[in-house]
C-alpha cells in the first residue's frame, strides 16, 4: 500500500501490473475532540476497534483512560515488548467488542481478522538523524501509511476509519536511507568494491550524510582517506550491529574485556532492558 509503483517503474524501466485486493468499503468518519470518545462510541456500536498509538507509554495511557470510563469491551495492548502469549490475546474472539491499542506493528506485520473500526492518532516514532544524533522522534505518518491503516478496518466487513492527525503529511514515508546514519552502508559497499558517492539510488541520500559517514569511519580506523577498508573495518563490518558498537567490540578483543563490552553494546543496540516471562512466570 505504500509502494511508489509509478516512480519505481520509471527508475527501473519495468512495467506496473496492478492486481486489486479484496477490501470491504471503509467509511472515514470525522474525529471528535478526544480519541477516547471515538473509541467509546464505536464500542457502543458493537465494533471491534484497532487504535494506533506511537509507543508503549501512549498505549498504556489510552488503556488506563478506557478502563476509568469502564468501557464495556476487552481492552488489549499490542506492542513488541509483549510475550507471544500476551500478543495472542489480541487475535482471540470474545463474546463482546474488543479494543486493541497498538503501535504500527498492526499496520503491516500482523492482521487481526475481526477488526471493523480503526482510530488513528496519525503519528509514529521513527529513527532519524538530527544534528548528527540518531534517535527516535515523533513524526506524522504519510498519507500512504494512513491509507494502509484504514484498510485494517475493511478486511472482513465494511468498516470505519477515524483519523486524529492534524499535521501536514507527505504522500509517502521518508525512506530509511535518507534519515539514518550511513556508516554501515558505506563500509559494506566499500568492502564489495563500491564507492557509495558514485552510486545512483532510487531514494538518493543526501551527499552530506555519505561524507559524514566516511569521516566517521576514518576516525574509527575502519577506512583510509583513499576509501580502502582497513583490517579493523573488515572485522567491524562482519558484526551485525551499529558500526560504533562493533568498533567497541573489536577494541575490547585487544584489551581482553569482550564479555563486559558485548553486554554494554547489546544494551545500547537494543535501547532498553526488559525481563519477559512466559506463561509459567519464568524469564523467557
N, C-alpha and C positions, 0 to 999 in steps of 0.2 A: 504493500500500500504506500510505502514511502520511496519507492524506486523512481528515479528520474529517467523514465524509459526513453523519452524522445532525445534528451541530451546524451544519454549513453549510446543510443543508436547512431547519432551524428558523430560522436567521438570515435566509435569503433567501426563505423560503416556497416552496421549489422541491421537486419530487418527487425521490426517490432511485431510480435504475434500476441494479440490480446485474447485472453480466454476469460470470459465473465464468470465471476464466482456466484455461489448461491447465497444470497443475503436477503432477509426479510426487510421491509421498509423500516427505517428508523426516523422517527419524528424528533426534530430539535425543538426543545421547549425553553422559553426564556427563563433565566435563573431568578430566584428570589434573592433577597438581601443576604441571607445566610445559607451556607451549604447544607447545614444540618436540617434546616426547614424543608429543603427539597427532598432530602433522604427520607424524612419522616412522612412527607406527603406520598411519596412513591410506595413506601411500605404500607401505608393505609390503603393504597390501591391494589395491594396484594402482589406487588412486583418484587423480584429478586434483584438487588441493586449492587452494582460494582462501583466503588468510589476510588478515584485516583488521587493519591497524595504523594508528595515528593520524597518522603522518608519515614523512618520508623517513628520519630517523635510526633510528626503530624498525624500519623496513623493512630497512635495511642491517644492523642488528644481528641480526635474525632470519635473514637470508640468511647472514650470517657463521657463526652457530651451526649452521645446517643443513649448510653446507659443511665445517665442522670435524668434523661427525659422518659426513661422507661419505655423505649420504643419496642413494640411487640414484634421482634424479629431475632433470628440467630445472627449475632454480630461477631464477625471473624476478621482477624488481621491476616495479611499475606505479604511477606517480605523475605529477603534472603537469609535472615538470621534465625528463622523458624526451623524446627526439625521437620523431617518428612512427614511424621505423624500429624504434626500441627498444621502443616500445609494441606494435608489430605482432607481435613475437615471442611475446607472451602469447596470441595467438589462433591460433598455428600448432599443428599436431598433430605430436606426436613419437612415436617408437617405444617410449617408456617414460613413466611417470607424470610429471606436471609440477606444480610448486608455484608459484603466482602470489601474491606478497606485495604487497598493495595498500592504498592509502588508500581512503576511501569513494567514490572515483571509480568503483570497480567495483560500488558499491551500486545506482546508478541510471543513470549516464552510459553505461556500456558493459556488454555481456553476452558472457561467454566461454562459448561453447556446450557445451564438453565438461567443464565443472566438475561434479563429483558429490560434493564434500565442502567444507564451509566451516568454518574455525576462526576464531573471532571474539574479539578482545581486549575488545570491548564498550565502547570509549571512542573519542572523536574530538576533534580540535582545532577549535574554532569561535570565531568572533568574538563577543565580549561586551563590554559596557560595565561596568567595575568601578571604583567610586570616581571616576567621571568620565574614566577612561582606557580607550580601546578597544584590545583586544589579543586574541591567540589564546590560549585557555585550554583545558586538558584537561578534558573533561566526559564523563560516561556517556551513551551513546546512549539513545534512547527504546525502549520495548517495540515500537512500530510499526516503528522502524528495524531492530531485531533481527529481527523477522518478515520484513522485506524482504531482509535479508542472508541469512537462512536459505533463502529462496526461490531464491537463486542456485544452490543445490545440486540443485534438482529440475527443471531446465529440460528435460533430455533423457532422464533416467532417475532411479530412486529414489536419494536422496542422504542424507548425514549432516551434521548441524549440531552443532558443539561450541562452547558459549558460556563464555568465561572471565571474564565480568564478575560481580563480587560486590557491586557498588554498587547503591543504590536508584535506580530509574529511573521516569521519567514515562511515561504512556501514549502521549503524542505529543510530537514535538520542540517546543522553545520557538520560537515564531515570531520571525523576524528583527526584525520591527518592535518587539518587546518587549526586545531585547537589544543593539541597536546605537545609535549616535548618530543623531539625527533631524534634524540641521541641514539637510541637503539636502532631505529630505521636506517639512519646514516651509517652506523657501524656495520650492520649486517649487509647492506648494499655494497659497502666498500670491500667487505670480505669476499663478496661474489664478483668483484671487479667493476662495480658501477659507481659513478660519481653522481650523487643524488641531484646536484645542481644542474646536471645536464639532461636529466630525465624529464619526460613530459607525463603529467598525471591528469586523470580526469578531474579530480579536485586538486588544483595546483596549490601547494602550500606556499606561504609567504617565504621569499628567499631569505629574509632576515632570520626566520626560525631555523632554516637549514644552516646558515652561517653560525648562528648561536650554538647549534648542536655540534658543529665541527670544532668550535672554540672550546666547548666543554670537554669534548673527547680528547683534545690535545692537552688540556690541563690535567686530565685524569691519567694521561700517559697511554691512552688507548689508540691514538692516531698521531702520525707525524704531521708536520706543517705541509708536506707534499701530498698528504692524503693516504699514505700507506698505513695499514693496520699493524700495530706492534704486537709482540708476543703477549703482552698484558691484555691488549684489545681482543686477541683471539680467545683468551680464557674467559674474559667478561662476556663476550658475545654468545658463548655456549650456555650461559646461565639464563634461565627463562624468567628473569626479573629485571627491574629497573637497573639501568647502567650504573648509577651511583652506588646502589646496594651491591651490585656484582663486583664493583671495584673494591668495596669494603671487604668482601669475602676473599678476593684474590690477595689482598694485603694481609688479611688475617692468617692465610696459609703460611706466609713468611714468618709471622710473629707467633705462630702456634696457639692462636686463640679462636680457632674456627668455630667451635661449639658455641661460644659466647656471642660471636658476631652473627652467626647464622640465626640465632634466636632473635637478636635485635633487628636484623634485616627482615625476618619473617613478619615481625610485628609492624615494622614500618611499611612493608609492602602491602600487608593486609589492611592496615589502617585502624584496626580495632582488635580487642581481645575478647572473645566470647567463650563461655563454657556452656556447651549444649548437652542436654541429657536425653537419653532415649526413653521409651515408654515405661521402662522399669526404674528410671531415676538414676541411671548410670551415665557418666560423661561419655559422649559419642564423638 
